[in-house]
Each structure stands twice: as structure tokens, then as C-alpha cells.
Amino acid sequence: MLARALLRSTLATYPATLSALTVPSPLLSRSASSVLSTSTPSRTLSASSLVHRHNSSSSAMPAQFSFPNTLNNGEMKAFPLGDGTDKSVLLSKVQGTVYATSAKCTHYGAPLEKGTLTADGRITCPWHGACFSAKTGDIEDAPAMQCLQTFKTHVEGDQVIVELSPDALTNARAIPDRGTPRNLNGPVAVVLGNGAGGQAAAESLREYGFKGRVVVYGKEPYLAVDRTKLSKGLEADAAKLALRPADYYKERDIELHLGEEVTGVDFDRKQVTLAGGKTQDYSYIVIAAGSVPRSLDVPGANLQNVHVLRSVNDANSLHKSIKSLDKPNVVIIGTGFIGMELASVLAKDGKANVTIMANTEIPMKPVLGDVVGKFIKRWHQTNGVKFIDNVSPKEFRASEKDTSKVGSIALDNGQIIPADVVLVAVGAIPATQNLKSSSLLNDDGSISVNKFLHVDSRPEVYVCGDVAKFPVSESKTVRVEHWNVARNTARLAAKNIALAAAATEAGTPASSILEPFTKVPYFWSVQYGKSIRYAGALPFDDVYVDGDIESKKGEDTSFAAYYGLKGKVVAVASLNKDPVVSQFSELVRLGLCPSLSEIKGGKDILSVPLGPASQQKTTASL
């Protein structure tokens, strides 16, 4: 009762989404596009069957559009307006009610009808896992940056009537600011870091109703950017990559201190210290410092044209080195996502001779396993990328033409390879050097948190993104370095701070109303213009690949790889097989994923209903 009362009092302007599903009837998980074509053959769904109930030529004015009322519970479908444009509206039927929203994901414009819909009305994008409420249009999971538009509906006989302005379908809805009226003399939330996690935490504090001060400290001198784009091209403009304009933060009273480094945190006094000696007290703190690239301690590592890739400045320096030469010899050290993505960009466009060297033989093996890793390697090789396996750099040697720049690399097997430009992409470590004196740090620089994403011994200290080591099962914690995981953990940290602040104001304990992190880590990597999608986070002892991974060109290959641990599916990777990964992510969240043996036996996870939940979930329960 207390939890619901607090939710009503603090978040009264929007319906709270409960993590437990209580709908009694199982609902279909797939979009209705294929179902309708077979189950209702007499029903015509083309634009000619739609009745436009407004004759005005002004598309800015609300109009009524009529669509066939053919959806079953748990189905969704995009219907064209039939007004001479290519605009569509997405209808979703949830628990007997038809809801209408804009039809495209606000992240990269994916058609949401190709995604998944849960029993309680949670829409998941097929491309990158963004989630929205079909009922309110609000964002439920990153990476979406805007909400869906919602429209009034009612049923008249066998038709669903939707009232909308066609122009609204092309204008995304901003994330709501529910932290009003402000109480800037009240609690203070300090955010350390202005990357993906820090930015998401700051804006989500307002989204979820935090009314006190929000103070952000970011080491980088520019607004938070979409860091995922830095390895996917050879252009990096901080202004163009900014996630939000400066005015967005001003409107929400988010105090940005860019280019200001925090040198220490006194967790007992609840105070941060800045490089200039100034201090800032906090009521709550979100540690979203991100990570820093690992460097190589070998001779010549300081030569020009030896790069790492993390910031916009790193990207511009790397790009300048590559562009200054005519088809340079680029050597990428490491076979992680960042290095492999850049290799695909350079090889696809023929802008460089690319060599990838690593101390392993199979790219991405720890995450994707032997079979998929070998496929990715072949894919790169067919595009002209060379691999040197099971070696490490012994020395970066200067160019004979310009001794200030790298010219070659001496390997530990005695080989010397030409290298005009080098990218060191051998992983990253949490950016917590300023917290070395704290007992909170693990040996790897991370900070362990509970399922609510705060430190057990310090409930006012929340951690997200690359720094957080969080539980994904009863016995396993992980640290995931990906932009999307940073944003999702930050969103929940902010929500729990808003709930805790409201509980404190009401004089009640907060522990009973905090929400657990249940989102399965979801990320992707773009190779040669195609996205390899992945959800999961645990080690595996078995892999089953559904699809032909041998005979086709890389970009034409379609497969889903299921990773098992003791017979349980703990991760899925896919290429050209949407929405398998999004479906898996939701099935795990709900505790409904089939076993690996069932999938090997032919069970299609897209046929498994997304609800109701099998049990009350407390973690992602991989």
C-alpha cells in the first residue's frame, strides 16, 4: 500500500509500470502483420479500406481515421493513414483495449510493428531494444531519446476510430519533466560523469519527479554525445553528436559543469571535491564516470599516430591521422567491438589497408563464441582485412620519413609489420582513479551494487554504466561496457532516487518501494552496415546456431545463436533475424524463456507468448 501511495503522490501525472505482470490470459508476442493476413483473409487492410473522417486540407488539425478492429490481445500493427502520405499509426491491443501511438522507434526509426509486445503493453524495438509503453507512449528502456506520440481511440462496431493530426506522427514527444514545482533548497543529486550514463541519470531524475537540485560534473568540455557513432565513421563533431542541446538542460534546471573534474568523494561527509578545491555536498550521488581505454606499456607507445578511441577528441585525432595519408596501413590492436567496427568502416570504403592483430585467434570469442567469432573473421577477411593471430606488440617503431610518428610495429614473434596509423583497442577500465582511497572499489576499479543499483552499505550512493558491477542472477554479477546498458542502469538509478527522495519527504522508509533492475543487457555492433544484436551477460558452456552461417556473404547471412549454461539460455546473438534478440530479452525478463534443448528441438522463441510473467521478478534472472 505504501509503495502505491508514494507512486501516486510523486508520479501522479503518469501511470506507473509495475514489474510484476498479473494479466491472467497469455497474449501473443509477435506483431500482428503475419497473423492478420491468415486469420482474417476477408478483411482488407490496404489504404483503400480506411475511412478518413475529416475533409479539411489542414493536416495540423485533429482528424478521425477509421481502421478495421481485427487485432487480438497482444497484437500490434501499423496502419497507413490513407491520406496520400506514407504516414502510419501503430495500433496495439492490450488487455482488451486498443491503443494508438506513432509507429516508428524514436531512436533510429525502426518499424515498431516488427518488434514485440508484452501482455502489459510494453513495446520493444526490433533493432536496438528500446522499449515504450503502448498505453502512454513513455520510454521504458533506452536507447530511445523521445517518447511516442499517443492518440485517442474508441471502437465503433468493427472499426477502431483514432483521432490524430498527421503532423504529430512526424514529431516525437519530449520526455516529460515531472520534477515540478522545483524545490531547489531541498535534496541535492550529484552526478559524476557526463557520458551516456550521466546524461541519462540527469534527465531521468526530472522525468521521474525529482524536484531538488541536479548537479552534473563532466570531465569532457562538451555536451554529452552519442559515443556509439565514434567508431562507425570518420567524422566526429561534438555539436552534431550532442544528445541534447544546452537549452534542454536549462529548461529542466540541470546544472551542467562541463570540463570540471572531480578529484575525490568523501562518502562519510557526502561531499565531492573538484580540481580547484571547491566542494559540493550531496543527498544522493550517481557515479557514472564511465571508463578509460587501456594503454599498452611498450616502447614507442607515445609516438604520433598511435591512438585510443573514447572521446570526440580521440576520434578527431584518429580520423585526422587516417585522412592525412593516401590509403595508409592501419593496424588495429584488439578484436573487440570498437576495433572491429572501425575496421569494417575502413575496409568497406577502401580508405586504408587494414590489419587486425591480437593475442587470440578468434574475434569476440569471450562474448560470441567460436562459431560466430569465426564467421565474423571470415566476413572481414572477404572484405580485405588481414589478421595476425596470437601475437602482442613488442615495440612501436618510428617512421624513417618522420621520426615523431609511428612507422612499424615489432611483434613478439619476431615479425615486423608496417603501421602508419595504430588504434589500440584492448578494452577499458572504470574511470574511478579519483576514488582509489575508497573502500567501495573492487580490484578492477568497479563498484558493486545491489539489484536496486545502490551500494548496500550506502543507500544514497548509486552506480551505473561501466563502473557498476550489478547482479544478473542470484549468484552472478557483471560489469558491462556498453552505451545502452549505461543508459538503462542510469534511468533506474534516477527513478529510485526520485522514489527515495519522495519517501524521505513523507517520513517513510524507501527500501520497500525501490525497483530492481530487470533489463537484460542489450547491445549491438555494426559491421559493414549490418547490426549484430546481442542480449545477455553470462558465461556459456554450449552454443546452438539456428541458420546458415557458412555459405553466404557476411551481410547476406541470417542466423540466431543461442548461448546456454547448464541447459538454460543465457544469451542470444543475431544477424538479419529480428526481432529474436528483443523477444529473448523480454522472455528472460518475464521468466518465460524456453530451455536450450527446447530450442534445439525446433521451438521458435517468437512463438512464445510474452506474458503473463511466470513469477515476480527481482533481477533479470539469466
C-alpha positions in Angstrom: 0.0 0.0 0.0 2.8 2.4 0.9 4.6 1.8 -2.5 1.4 2.5 -4.5 0.6 5.6 -2.4 4.0 7.0 -2.9 3.9 6.3 -6.6 0.5 8.1 -6.8 1.8 11.1 -4.8 5.1 11.6 -6.6 4.3 10.3 -10.1 0.6 11.1 -10.3 0.9 12.6 -13.7 1.6 9.3 -15.4 0.7 5.6 -14.8 3.5 3.7 -13.1 4.6 0.5 -14.8 4.6 -2.5 -12.4 7.4 -5.0 -12.8 5.0 -7.9 -11.9 2.5 -8.9 -14.6 -0.8 -10.1 -13.3 -2.8 -10.5 -16.6 -4.4 -13.9 -16.4 -4.6 -14.8 -20.1 -1.5 -15.5 -22.3 -1.0 -12.9 -25.0 0.7 -13.3 -28.4 4.1 -11.8 -28.6 4.6 -11.3 -32.3 3.4 -8.4 -34.4 0.0 -8.9 -36.0 1.1 -8.4 -39.6 1.5 -12.0 -40.3 -1.4 -13.1 -38.2 -3.9 -10.8 -39.8 -3.0 -12.0 -43.3 -4.0 -15.5 -42.4 -6.6 -15.3 -39.6 -8.8 -12.7 -41.3 -8.5 -13.2 -45.0 -11.8 -11.4 -45.7 -10.6 -8.2 -44.1 -8.8 -5.8 -46.4 -6.1 -3.8 -44.6 -5.0 -1.6 -47.5 -5.3 2.2 -47.5 -8.5 1.9 -49.7 -10.4 0.3 -46.8 -9.7 3.2 -44.4 -12.3 5.9 -43.8 -10.9 9.4 -43.4 -13.5 11.3 -41.4 -12.1 14.8 -41.9 -12.2 16.7 -45.2 -10.1 19.6 -44.1 -6.9 20.1 -46.1 -5.0 21.2 -43.0 -3.1 18.2 -41.6 -2.3 20.2 -38.4 -6.0 19.9 -37.3 -7.1 16.7 -35.5 -8.9 14.3 -37.7 -10.6 11.0 -37.2 -9.3 7.9 -39.0 -11.0 4.6 -39.1 -9.2 1.2 -39.1 -10.5 -2.4 -39.0 -11.0 -3.7 -35.5 -9.2 -7.0 -36.2 -6.4 -7.1 -33.6 -6.4 -9.8 -30.9 -4.9 -9.2 -27.5 -1.1 -8.9 -27.7 -1.1 -8.0 -31.3 0.1 -4.7 -32.9 0.1 -3.5 -36.5 1.0 -0.3 -38.3 -1.9 1.0 -40.4 -1.3 3.6 -43.2 -3.4 6.7 -42.9 -4.5 6.6 -46.5 -4.3 10.3 -46.8 -1.9 10.4 -49.7 1.2 10.3 -47.4 3.4 7.4 -46.2 2.4 8.1 -42.6 1.2 5.2 -40.4 -0.2 4.8 -36.9 0.5 1.8 -34.7 -2.4 0.1 -33.1 -1.8 -2.2 -30.1 -4.4 -4.3 -28.3 -3.6 -4.7 -24.7 -5.9 -6.3 -22.1 -8.9 -5.7 -24.3 -8.2 -2.1 -25.2 -6.8 -0.7 -28.4 -4.1 2.0 -28.1 -2.7 4.2 -30.8 0.8 5.5 -31.0 3.3 6.7 -33.6 4.6 3.8 -35.5 8.4 4.2 -35.6 11.0 4.0 -32.9 12.3 7.4 -31.9 15.9 6.1 -31.8 16.7 5.2 -35.5 13.2 5.0 -37.0 12.7 1.2 -36.8 9.2 -0.1 -37.6 7.8 -1.0 -34.2 5.3 -3.5 -35.6 8.3 -5.7 -36.4 9.2 -5.7 -32.7 7.5 -7.3 -29.7 4.5 -6.5 -27.5 4.1 -7.9 -23.9 0.9 -8.7 -22.0 1.1 -5.4 -20.1 1.7 -3.3 -23.2 5.4 -3.0 -23.4 6.6 -2.4 -27.0 10.3 -3.4 -27.7 12.0 -2.1 -30.8 13.4 -4.9 -33.1 16.7 -3.1 -33.8 18.2 -1.9 -30.5 15.9 -2.9 -27.7 14.3 0.5 -26.9 11.0 0.0 -25.0 7.9 2.1 -24.9 4.5 1.8 -23.1 1.8 1.2 -25.7 -0.6 2.9 -23.2 1.3 6.1 -22.5 4.0 6.3 -25.2 6.6 6.9 -22.5 10.1 5.4 -22.8 10.6 2.4 -20.6 14.1 1.5 -21.7 16.9 3.1 -23.7 18.3 3.9 -26.2 15.2 5.9 -27.3 15.6 9.6 -26.6 12.0 10.7 -27.3 8.6 9.3 -26.3 6.0 8.0 -28.8 3.0 10.2 -29.6 -0.3 8.8 -28.3 -3.8 9.3 -29.8 -7.3 8.9 -28.5 -9.2 5.8 -29.7 -12.6 4.3 -29.4 -14.4 1.4 -31.0 -17.5 1.7 -33.2 -18.7 -1.7 -34.3 -16.0 -3.4 -36.3 -13.9 -0.2 -36.6 -11.3 1.5 -34.4 -11.6 5.3 -34.6 -8.3 7.2 -34.0 -8.2 10.9 -33.5 -5.0 12.4 -34.6 -3.2 15.1 -36.5 -1.0 13.5 -39.2 1.7 16.1 -38.4 2.0 14.6 -34.9 3.3 11.3 -36.4 6.5 13.0 -37.6 7.1 14.9 -34.4 8.4 12.9 -31.5 7.2 13.7 -28.0 9.8 15.0 -25.5 10.5 13.2 -22.3 8.2 14.7 -19.6 9.6 16.8 -16.8 7.7 15.8 -13.7 10.0 17.3 -11.2 7.9 20.4 -10.7 7.4 22.5 -8.8 11.1 22.7 -8.1 12.4 22.6 -4.6 16.0 23.8 -5.2 16.5 24.2 -1.4 15.7 20.5 -1.0 17.7 17.4 -1.6 20.7 17.6 -4.0 21.5 14.9 -6.5 25.1 15.0 -7.8 26.0 13.1 -11.0 29.6 12.2 -11.6 30.1 12.0 -15.4 28.5 13.4 -18.4 28.6 10.5 -20.8 25.8 8.1 -21.7 25.0 7.2 -18.1 25.5 10.6 -16.5 23.3 12.3 -19.1 20.6 9.7 -18.8 20.7 9.9 -15.0 20.3 13.7 -15.0 17.3 13.9 -17.3 15.7 10.9 -15.8 15.8 12.4 -12.4 13.4 15.1 -13.7 11.4 12.5 -15.7 10.7 10.5 -12.6 9.8 13.5 -10.4 12.9 14.6 -8.5 12.4 18.2 -7.5 15.7 19.1 -5.9 18.9 20.3 -7.4 20.5 18.2 -10.1 24.3 18.9 -10.4 26.4 17.2 -13.1 30.2 17.2 -13.3 31.8 16.1 -16.6 35.5 15.9 -17.3 34.9 16.4 -21.1 34.3 20.0 -22.1 31.4 19.4 -24.4 27.7 18.3 -24.0 27.1 14.6 -23.7 27.4 12.9 -27.2 26.3 9.7 -28.8 29.6 7.9 -28.3 28.5 4.9 -30.3 29.0 6.8 -33.6 32.7 7.5 -32.9 33.7 4.1 -34.3 31.2 4.0 -37.1 32.6 6.7 -39.4 35.4 9.2 -39.9 33.6 12.4 -38.8 33.2 13.5 -35.2 31.6 16.9 -34.4 30.7 17.3 -30.8 27.9 19.7 -31.6 26.3 17.4 -34.2 26.7 14.3 -31.9 25.2 16.0 -28.8 22.3 14.1 -27.3 20.6 17.2 -26.2 21.0 21.0 -26.8 22.2 23.2 -23.9 18.7 24.7 -23.6 17.3 21.4 -22.7 19.2 21.2 -19.5 18.5 24.8 -18.6 14.7 24.3 -19.0 15.0 21.4 -16.5 17.2 23.2 -14.1 20.0 20.7 -14.6 23.3 22.4 -13.6 26.0 21.3 -16.0 29.6 21.8 -15.0 31.5 20.7 -18.1 35.2 20.4 -18.1 35.3 20.2 -14.3 37.0 17.2 -12.9 36.0 15.7 -9.5 39.2 14.7 -7.7 37.6 12.9 -4.7 34.5 11.9 -2.9 34.1 11.9 0.9 31.3 9.3 1.3 31.1 9.9 5.0 30.5 13.6 4.7 28.5 13.2 1.5 30.7 15.7 -0.4 32.6 15.8 -3.7 35.8 17.8 -4.2 36.7 19.5 -7.5 40.1 20.0 -9.1 40.1 23.7 -8.0 39.4 22.8 -4.3 35.7 23.6 -4.3 33.3 21.2 -2.7 29.7 20.2 -3.3 27.5 18.4 -0.7 25.0 15.9 -1.9 22.0 14.0 -0.6 22.3 11.4 -3.4 25.1 10.7 -5.8 25.2 8.8 -9.1 28.7 7.6 -10.1 28.6 7.5 -13.9 32.2 8.2 -14.6 32.4 5.7 -17.5 35.8 4.1 -18.4 39.1 4.9 -19.9 40.9 2.9 -22.6 43.6 0.5 -21.6 47.0 1.6 -22.9 50.0 -0.6 -23.9 53.2 -0.2 -21.8 55.6 -0.8 -24.7 58.4 1.3 -26.2 57.2 3.9 -28.7 53.6 4.0 -27.4 53.9 7.8 -27.3 54.7 8.2 -31.0 52.3 10.2 -33.0 49.5 8.3 -34.9 49.2 5.8 -32.1 45.7 6.2 -30.8 43.0 5.1 -28.5 39.3 5.8 -29.1 37.0 7.1 -26.3 36.3 10.8 -26.7 35.4 13.1 -29.5 39.0 14.5 -29.3 40.3 10.9 -29.6 38.1 10.3 -32.7 39.2 13.6 -34.4 42.8 12.8 -33.8 42.5 9.3 -35.2 40.5 10.5 -38.2 43.0 13.2 -39.0 45.8 10.7 -39.0 44.0 8.4 -41.4 42.8 11.2 -43.7 46.3 12.8 -43.9 47.6 9.7 -45.8 46.8 8.1 -49.1 45.4 4.7 -48.2 47.5 4.2 -45.0 48.5 1.0 -43.4 46.2 1.0 -40.3 46.8 -1.6 -37.6 44.1 -2.3 -35.1 45.3 -4.0 -31.9 42.4 -6.0 -30.3 39.3 -7.7 -31.6 36.6 -6.1 -29.5 33.6 -4.2 -30.8 35.3 -0.8 -31.3 38.3 -2.1 -33.3 36.2 -4.4 -35.4 33.7 -1.6 -36.2 36.4 0.8 -37.3 38.0 -2.0 -39.4 34.7 -2.5 -41.2 34.4 1.2 -42.0 37.9 1.5 -43.4 37.8 -1.8 -45.4 34.3 -1.2 -46.8 35.2 2.2 -48.2 38.7 1.2 -49.3 40.2 4.0 -47.3 43.0 2.0 -45.8 44.9 -1.3 -45.7 43.6 -2.8 -42.5 45.4 -5.3 -40.3 43.9 -6.6 -37.1 46.3 -8.2 -34.6 45.5 -9.8 -31.3 46.8 -12.2 -28.7 43.9 -14.5 -29.6 42.8 -16.3 -32.8 39.0 -15.8 -32.8 37.5 -12.3 -32.6 35.0 -11.6 -29.9 35.2 -15.2 -28.7 34.5 -14.5 -25.0 31.2 -12.9 -25.9 30.1 -14.6 -29.2 31.9 -18.0 -29.0 33.9 -19.9 -31.6 31.4 -20.3 -34.4 30.1 -16.8 -34.6 33.6 -15.4 -33.9 35.0 -17.3 -36.9 32.1 -16.2 -39.1 32.9 -12.5 -38.2 36.6 -13.1 -39.0 35.7 -14.6 -42.4 33.4 -11.7 -43.1 36.2 -9.2 -42.5 38.7 -11.3 -44.5 36.4 -11.3 -47.6 36.5 -7.5 -47.3 40.3 -7.4 -47.4 41.1 -7.2 -43.7 44.2 -9.1 -42.7 44.5 -10.9 -39.3 47.7 -11.7 -37.3 46.8 -14.0 -34.5 48.3 -15.0 -31.2 50.8 -12.1 -31.1 51.4 -9.0 -29.0 53.2 -5.8 -29.9 56.8 -5.6 -28.6 57.7 -2.1 -29.8 56.2 0.7 -31.8 59.0 1.9 -34.1 59.3 5.4 -35.6 58.9 6.1 -39.3 62.0 6.7 -41.3 60.3 9.6 -43.0 59.2 11.3 -39.8 60.7 10.0 -36.6 57.9 11.6 -34.5 55.4 9.3 -36.0 54.9 5.5 -35.9 56.0 3.6 -39.0 56.0 -0.1 -38.0 55.3 -2.5 -35.1 57.7 -5.2 -33.9 55.8 -8.2 -32.7 56.8 -10.7 -30.0 57.1 -13.4 -32.7 59.9 -11.5 -34.4 57.7 -10.2 -37.2 57.8 -6.5 -38.2 54.7 -5.1 -39.9 54.1 -1.6 -41.5 51.9 0.7 -39.5 51.2 4.3 -40.5 48.3 4.6 -38.0 47.6 2.4 -35.0 44.5 2.0 -32.9 44.9 0.4 -29.5 41.6 -1.1 -28.7 42.3 -3.6 -26.0 39.4 -2.8 -23.6 38.8 -0.3 -20.9 38.9 0.1 -17.1 36.5 2.1 -14.9 37.3 5.8 -14.6 37.5 5.6 -10.8 41.1 6.7 -10.2 39.8 9.6 -8.2 38.2 7.1 -5.8 41.3 5.0 -5.1 41.2 5.7 -1.4 37.6 4.4 -1.1 36.8 1.0 0.3 34.0 0.8 -2.2 36.3 0.0 -5.1 36.8 -3.6 -6.3 40.2 -4.7 -7.5 39.2 -3.9 -11.1 38.0 -0.4 -10.3 34.3 -1.2 -10.4 31.8 -0.7 -7.6 29.4 -3.4 -6.6 25.7 -2.6 -6.2 22.6 -4.5 -5.3 19.6 -5.1 -7.6 18.4 -1.5 -6.9 21.8 -0.2 -8.2 22.9 1.4 -4.9 25.7 0.3 -2.6 24.4 -1.9 0.1 26.1 0.0 2.9 25.4 3.4 1.5 21.8 3.6 0.1 22.4 7.2 -1.2 25.3 6.0 -3.5 24.1 4.8 -6.9 26.4 3.5 -9.6 25.6 2.9 -13.3 27.3 2.1 -16.6 30.9 1.0 -17.0 31.6 1.4 -13.2 28.7 -0.7 -11.9 29.0 -4.4 -11.1 25.4 -5.4 -10.8 23.6 -8.8 -10.3 22.1 -10.6 -13.3 21.3 -13.8 -11.3 21.2 -14.9 -7.7 24.9 -15.8 -7.8 26.4 -13.7 -10.7 27.3 -10.1 -11.0 28.7 -8.4 -14.2 30.2 -5.2 -15.4 29.1 -4.4 -19.0 30.8 -1.7 -21.1 28.1 -0.6 -23.5 26.3 2.7 -24.1 22.8 1.2 -23.9 23.5 -0.6 -20.6 24.9 2.7 -19.2 21.7 4.5 -20.1 19.3 1.8 -18.7 21.1 1.4 -15.4 21.2 5.2 -15.1 17.5 5.5 -15.8 16.7 3.1 -13.0 19.2 4.7 -10.6 17.4 8.1 -11.2 14.0 6.6 -10.7 15.0 5.0 -7.4 16.5 8.3 -6.2 13.2 10.1 -7.0 11.2 7.5 -5.1 13.6 7.6 -2.2 13.5 11.4 -2.0 9.7 11.3 -2.0 9.7 8.6 0.7 12.1 10.7 2.8 9.9 13.8 2.4 6.9 11.7 3.5 8.8 10.4 6.5 8.6 6.8 5.4 11.3 4.2 4.6 12.3 4.0 1.0 13.6 0.4 0.9 10.1 -1.1 0.3 9.4 0.9 -2.9 12.6 0.8 -4.8 12.5 -1.0 -8.1 15.0 -3.7 -9.1 17.0 -3.7 -12.3 15.4 -6.4 -14.6 16.6 -5.3 -18.0 18.7 -7.9 -19.7 21.9 -6.2 -21.1 21.2 -5.5 -24.7 23.8 -4.1 -27.2 24.8 -4.2 -30.8 27.7 -3.8 -33.1 27.6 -2.5 -36.7 29.8 -4.4 -39.2 29.7 -3.4 -42.9 26.4 -1.6 -42.4 24.7 -4.6 -40.7 24.0 -4.8 -36.9 24.9 -7.9 -34.9 22.5 -7.7 -31.9 23.2 -9.3 -28.6 21.3 -9.7 -25.3 22.7 -11.5 -22.2 25.7 -11.3 -19.9 26.7 -14.7 -18.5 29.4 -17.2 -19.4 28.2 -20.1 -21.5 29.1 -23.8 -22.0 27.1 -24.5 -25.2 26.1 -22.7 -28.4 23.4 -23.6 -30.8 23.2 -21.6 -34.1 19.9 -21.5 -36.0 20.7 -20.5 -39.6 23.3 -20.9 -42.3 26.4 -19.3 -41.1 28.8 -20.8 -43.6 27.8 -20.4 -47.2 26.6 -16.8 -47.8 28.3 -13.4 -47.8 28.5 -11.9 -44.4 25.9 -9.2 -45.0 23.5 -11.7 -46.5 23.9 -14.2 -43.7 20.9 -14.7 -41.3 21.2 -16.5 -38.0 20.4 -16.6 -34.3 22.9 -18.0 -31.9 21.7 -19.3 -28.5 24.2 -19.5 -25.7 23.4 -22.0 -22.9 24.7 -22.5 -19.4 23.7 -25.8 -17.8 20.8 -26.1 -20.3 19.5 -22.6 -19.7 19.6 -20.0 -22.4 21.6 -17.0 -21.0 22.3 -15.0 -24.2 21.3 -14.6 -27.8 23.1 -13.0 -30.8 21.6 -12.5 -34.2 22.2 -11.1 -37.6 19.3 -10.3 -40.0 17.0 -12.2 -37.7 14.9 -9.5 -36.0 13.2 -9.5 -33.6 14.7 -12.6 -32.0 17.1 -10.7 -29.6 14.3 -8.3 -28.5 12.0 -11.3 -27.9 14.6 -13.1 -25.9 15.3 -10.0 -23.8 11.6 -9.8 -22.8 11.2 -13.5 -22.3 14.1 -13.6 -19.8 12.7 -10.5 -18.0 9.4 -12.3 -17.6 10.9 -15.7 -16.7 9.4 -17.4 -19.8 12.4 -18.3 -22.0 12.5 -21.9 -23.3 15.4 -24.1 -22.5 18.3 -24.7 -24.9 17.1 -28.2 -25.5 13.6 -27.0 -26.5 15.1 -24.5 -29.0 17.4 -27.2 -30.4 14.3 -29.3 -30.8 12.7 -26.7 -33.0 10.8 -24.4 -30.6 10.7 -20.9 -32.1 11.0 -18.3 -29.4 9.0 -15.9 -31.4 6.0 -18.2 -30.8 6.3 -17.9 -27.0 3.7 -15.5 -25.6 5.1 -12.5 -23.8 3.1 -12.7 -20.6 1.9 -13.1 -18.0 5.1 -13.3 -16.0 5.8 -16.7 -14.5 6.8 -15.2 -11.2 7.6 -11.9 -9.5 11.0 -10.9 -10.9 13.7 -9.4 -8.8 16.6 -9.4 -11.2 16.9 -10.2 -14.9 17.4 -13.8 -13.7 19.6 -15.0 -16.5 
